[in-house]
Amino acid sequence: MTMKSMIEQAEQDLLHTYNRYQIVLDHGEDVYLYDVEGKKYLDFMSGIGVFALGYSNESYQNALKEQIGKILHTSNYFYNEPAIKAAHRIKEISGMDRVFFANSGAEAVEGALKAAIKYAYLKDSASDHQVIALEHSFHGRTYGALSVTGNSHYREAFGAMPCEARFAKMNDMDSILNALTDKTCAIIMEVVQGEGGIVPAREEFLRAVRDLCNERDILLIFDEVQCGMGRTGYMYAWQKFGIKPDIMTSAKALGCGIPVGAFMMTQKVADHSLTSGDHGTTYGGNPLACAAVNAVLDQYETLQITSHVRETAPYLEKKLDELVAKYDYCIERRGRGFMQGVVCKGPVKDIIAKAMDKGLILINAGADIIRILPPLVITEKEIDEMASILDAAFSAVCA
Ligand SMILES: *Cc1c(COP(=O)(O)O)cnc(C)c1O
């Protein structure tokens, strides 16, 4: 089958919920991807922030192979050793006290919301609690996660949402106070918004939200599905400021390609929220997924991923800043670590398509922003390669 015929076949069979790039990927090597016709691409998207370790990490691959040879699944009626280890390590890296394993980011958000709503329920037995979420946020596509996702277009056709959300503006405390009611039980936000356009929360804002939550016994939920796992140069983005949430989520790079998510909470929340029978999953925390988490965390230590990101990010920022200065079409660069956005004056679709032609995979965040989300192992050499292809793409499209 040619690539074209494969794509035609897919378009016959798959539900049309994505506008896919017209490429069938075949395999990866290092930080490069190859399509079925052998074309090579430098990957600056990492499967939407998933493939932090690149595609040739042998220790990671071997750990998975070893686990496949032992056991893949046990159900949560039993304990399994990879999950026991992974939970303990997630506690260490997150500073949280209790871990629940899910299978995706959206599922982690579901659990986080349920925990927060149950916490409020145990105080007043009411069933009409509200959550404050942010405009332009993205928390996933399941109903609960959708309830708090700030893009009304995603919610419009789907009726009443299970979780009553009021939306406020990022980095705007007045807007949070406007959304606040007696029914507010939680505030959920990404520390750096991903899909919504790479918008970092400012330290003062996070601090003010934390203080408000403390005063009112409102739970603060950080969704670290995209900005977590070292992407900003800290294991979790909030750690840069030490402003700790009550509940948080993790997924995407947590499994580096094996579907796994988790939500974590402090002991205080754990003691007064979900208990036996309140939440569950068949696959969540299965041995293969948790072997992946353990292998990922081993590699983060061995390769010192967070310090690598902190050391290398200024170079990435500099190269992107040069492009922003060079092209009128660009407005600004913003972001943290290896999570950067180049904000443009109009659509970036053609620029991304041109880059793709030239062998560079990028992704947008909203129509007008190029999102830079490389594997966390990239070096200055690959940043140079990215910058020169992106430069060529800009000059071809914007000249
Ligand atoms: C991707 C993402 C999700 C959803 O994760 P899935 O694994 O796609 O369900 C939730 N929150 C944030 C911040 C994300 O970036």
The ligand as an ORCA input file, in Angstrom:
! r2SCAN-3c Opt
* xyz 0 1
  C      -3.862     16.630     26.782
  C      -4.420     17.231     27.997
  C      -5.470     16.644     28.716
  C      -6.182     15.406     28.222
  O      -5.354     14.306     28.199
  P      -5.784     13.014     27.343
  O      -4.734     12.015     27.664
  O      -5.833     13.424     25.918
  O      -7.122     12.616     27.831
  C      -5.865     17.211     29.903
  N      -5.274     18.340     30.357
  C      -4.287     18.940     29.688
  C      -3.655     20.159     30.265
  C      -3.830     18.424     28.474
  O      -2.866     19.048     27.796
*
